[in-house]
Amino acid sequence: MQSLSGRGQSPAHLAACGGQAFCLLWLLQTAADANQQDASGETPMHKAARAGSLECISVLMASEAHFE
């Protein structure tokens, strides 16, 4: 998935931000980069944490996303 929003956010960023765990899982299974940074330097993990989505955080952790 290389399509980015105007803020450099990938579909994985948007799914994580919106708490869409099943969508995020599908994106990661179809080669989305769990560690891709947007224009602000944030990864999907940052977006999921900011949204308070424990489901998305779990999906990202299972996909070996960085969480420092």
Long-range contacts (C-beta under 8 A, 24 or more apart in sequence): 1-27, 1-30, 1-31, 1-32, 1-33, 4-38, 7-38, 7-39, 7-40, 8-37, 8-38, 8-39, 8-40, 9-38, 9-39, 9-47, 10-36, 10-38, 10-44, 12-36, 12-44, 13-38, 13-42, 13-43, 13-44, 13-47, 14-47, 15-44, 15-56, 16-44, 16-45, 16-47, 16-48, 16-51, 16-53, 16-56, 16-60, 17-47, 17-48, 17-50, 17-51, 18-51, 19-48, 19-51, 19-52, 19-53, 19-55, 19-56, 20-56, 21-53, 21-55, 21-56, 21-58, 21-59, 24-48, 24-56, 24-59, 24-60, 25-59, 28-59, 28-60, 28-63, 34-60, 34-63, 34-64, 34-65, 34-66, 35-65, 35-66
